[in-house]
């Protein structure tokens, strides 16, 4: 018979994820006197680890490098939680409590779980695109649009994300060119009307980006016509890849995910963090595909930790 899990083996809260959401959840859970384990993952830090300059996170009027911000968060969470482990979670068993979390072939048990693994931007996969991330290549207009004030930028994509990025960038840059592989967009009709009506936004149809040009920073794009095969070059200062995100939830059971792979929130109510299984909570981009900002992820981590604390207090018969 399998050995029973002792009380000492069970954590009050296991937080899965080492970005702004996970670290903030750890700070609040630890300060609430919950015995907390953070499984930060091998690539802890989230998407801020590829952000060069962060100027929109409160408290840093001169800005801060993304990795520097995450280093400070890591130091802070380590003050309050019992343990932070850089290990990737491979599976979670939510069929009974305590929940079982497997990371690097080792099992951990928890009364509550906070999922804060975020979402990863989809890239075109071009070698120079990856080389120039943070040097003119971005996946977030709200994060990086300000750096291109008065400059010309391109947006790759034809869905809702692409047009929202283009509309935002039109207000802060010198002009936007949307590059789409088809002649028709997939975005909502209202977004299309707004984009077509904005004279600051241009469109290049039936084209894909064949290469990102520039040695130390983006200087242009090499485009390929998908119908004729002909190539051309476009001078550009920045390129925003807006072909969507993939939530980092492959390790989770399907019953708590929606059709896109994001964690489903109970009742679908904004402002709540409870997943569809009691005792499971979510924070950050792993369920929020609307705002997708570090400050919102941090706020979500705060909320999820407080929700987990209240959940455990209610089980004990507290207020």
N, C-alpha and C positions, 0 to 999 in steps of 0.2 A: 504494500500500500504506500502511496506517496506520503512523504512527510508533511505534517501540518505546518502552516506558516505561523511562526510565533509573533506576538505583538511587536517585539523589537524589530522584526523584519519588515514591518509594514510602515511605510511613510504616510504621513498625513496628506501630503501632496507631492506628486511627481509632475514636474514641468518639462515638457518636451519641446526643445527649441532654444537657441542661444542668440536670438536677435533682440531688438528693442522690446518686443512683446514678452518674450520669455524671461529676459533679465528683469524687467519691471515687475512682472508677476512674482518673480523670486524675491525681490526686495520687499514687496507687500506681504507675501505669504510668510516670509521669515520674520518680519516685524510683527506679524499677528501671532507669533509663537507657534506656527505650524512646523512640524518636522518636515523639512522640504529638501527634495533632491531635484537638481536641474540637470537634465541630460541635454547638453548643449550641442552635441554633434561634432564631428571632426572639423567641419567648416563653419564653426560658430561665428556669429556676427551678422548673419543675414546679408541682405543686399547692400547694406551700408559699407561692406568690406570692399566693394568695387566703386564706391563714391569717393571722388577726390576731395571736393570741397562741399561741406554741408553748411548752408547759410540760413536754413529755415527751421533749425531746431532751437527752441528757446534756451536762453542762457549763454549763448556764445555769439556776442555781437560782432566779433571779428571772424566768425566762421570757424569750422574745425574740420579736419580730415575725417572721413567716414571711419576708417580703422581706429583712429584716435578716440573718437566718440565711443566706439564699442569697447575699447580697452578700459575706458573710464567706467562704463556700465558694468563690465565684468568685475572690476575691482570692487565696485559698490555692492553687487549682488553677493560676492564672496564674503562680505562682512556679515551678512544676515542669514544665509542658508547654511545648512550643515555640510552640504557637499555639492560641488559642480563637477560633472564628468564630461569630458569631450568624447562622447561615444554616440554613434548613430543608432537610433531605434529601428529595429527591423520588423517588429510585430507588436500588436497590442491585443490582449484578450479582455473584452468588455462583457463577457457573458455572465460573469458573477463578480461580486466584491469579496475581498479586495481585488482590484484590477491587476492584471499581470502585464508588465512591460518587458519586452526582451530587447536588450542592447548588447551587441558584441557577444552573443551566445550566453549572456548572463541574465537571469530573471530578477526583476524588481517588482515589489508589490506596493499598491497605494490605495488609500481610501478615496482619494480624488485625483483626477488627472486634468492638467491644463495643456491643451494642444496649441503650440505657438510656433509651428514650423514654417510659416510664411508661404510665399509663392515665388516661383522663379520666372523671370522674364523669358519669353521665347526670342531666340535670335535667329538671324538668317544662316549663321554658321560660317560666314566668310572669315578667312584667316585675318585679314586686316581689320575687319570689324571688331574681332575680339582683341586685337592688339591695341586698338585705339579707343576702347571703352574708357571713359573718363577724360578723353583727349579730343572730344568732339562727337563721340558716339555715346548715346544715352538711351535709356528705355523709360524715362520719366520726365515729362515736360514741366510739371509743377516743381520738381526737384532742380532741374538744370536749365530751364528756359531763360532765367534771368541772366545767365552767363553769355547769352547770345543777343543781348539787347542791340538793336540796330543792324543785326547781321542776318544773312540768308540761311535758312535751315530747310531740311527735307524731312518728311514723315513717310515711313514705309508702312503700308497697310491700307485696308479698305473697309474695316469694320468700325464698330462704335468707338473702340479704343483709339484708333487712328484719327478719327474726326474730332473726338474730344481733345486729343493732343494738339491737332492742327488749329482748332478754334482757340485754345488757350495760347498757343505760341503766336498766333496772329496778333495778339494784344501786347506781346512783350518783345517780339523780334522785328526785324526789318522786312520779313516776308517769308511765306511758307509754300513749299511745293510738296504736294502729296503724290507719292509714286505707288501705283497699283497695277497688279499683274493682269487685271481684267478691264473691261470698258464700263462695267457697272459696279457700284459699291454695294457692300453687304450691310452697311450701317442703317440705323433707323432712319425713316423718311424725314423726320424733323431735324435730325443732325445733318442730313444731306442738304436740306433746304438752307440751313444756316451757313453751311460751308460754301455752297455754290453762290450764295448771296454776298459773301465776304470777299471783297476785291483784293484783299491781302493774301488770299489763298489761291494757288494755281494747282492744276492737276496734270500729271503725265500718265497716260493710259497705256495699257498693254505692255508694261515694262517691268523688268526686275533689275535689282541691283546686282551687277556682276562683280563689282569690286569697290572698296572704299579707298580713296586716294589720299595720300599724304604720308610724310615720314614721321614727324613728331606730333602732328595734329591733323585733323580732317581738313582737307583742302578741296575735295571734290568727290564725285561718284562716277563710276563707269556703269552705264545703263545698257541693257540689252532688250531690244524689241522682241517680244515672245512670238510674234507672227512672222517677222521677216528675218530675225536673227541678227540684224544689224546692231552695232554698238555705237554709243556716243558718250561723251563726257559732259558732266555738269559741274560747274564751279559752285561749291557750297561750303559753308563754315561749320555746319553741324548737322548730324543726322539722328533722328529719333526713330528707333525701331518699335513699332506699335502693332505687333501681330499677336498680342495676347500674353497671358501668363498661365503657368501650370502650377496648381497648388501642390505643395509638398506633402501629400497625404497617402502615398502608395502603401504605407505600412499600416493604415487604419482599416478596420472592417467597413464594408460597403454600406452597412445600415445607417451609419451616421453621416454619410456623404450625400451631396446632391448629385444631379446628373453631370455637373461639370467637375466633380471631384472635390468641391469645397465642403467644409464641415457645415452641416445643417444646424441652425440655431432653433431652439424650441419655440414653436409658434411663429418663427420668422420675424420676431420683433426686434427692430433696431434698438440698441442700448442694452441688450441682454447678452450674456455669454454662455448660457446653459445649452449644451448640445441635447440631442434627443434621448440620450441615456443619462439618467440621474447620476450626478457625481462627475460627469465629464463636462469640461468647459473649453472654450476656444477664445483665442485672442490674436488680433492682428490680421495679416493678409491671408491667413489660412481660411478665413470665412468672409473677410471684408474685401470685396473686389470693387468697391466704389471709391474709397478715399486713398487707400494704399500709400500712406505716408508714415514715416517713422514716428512722428509725434502721436498719430492716431493709434499705431501699434502699441506704443508705450501706454497710452491711455487705456487701451483694451486689456493690457496685462494687469494694470491696476484694478480694473473692473473684475476680471476673471478671478484674481486672487481673493478679492473681497467676497465675490459670489461663492467661491469654494469654502472660505472661512464661515460664511453664514450657513452654508449647506451642512457643514460639520457641526456647527453649534446647534442647528435645528435638530439634528439627529441625537444630540446629547440632551435635548429638551430645553435648550436655551431660548432666548428671545429671538 
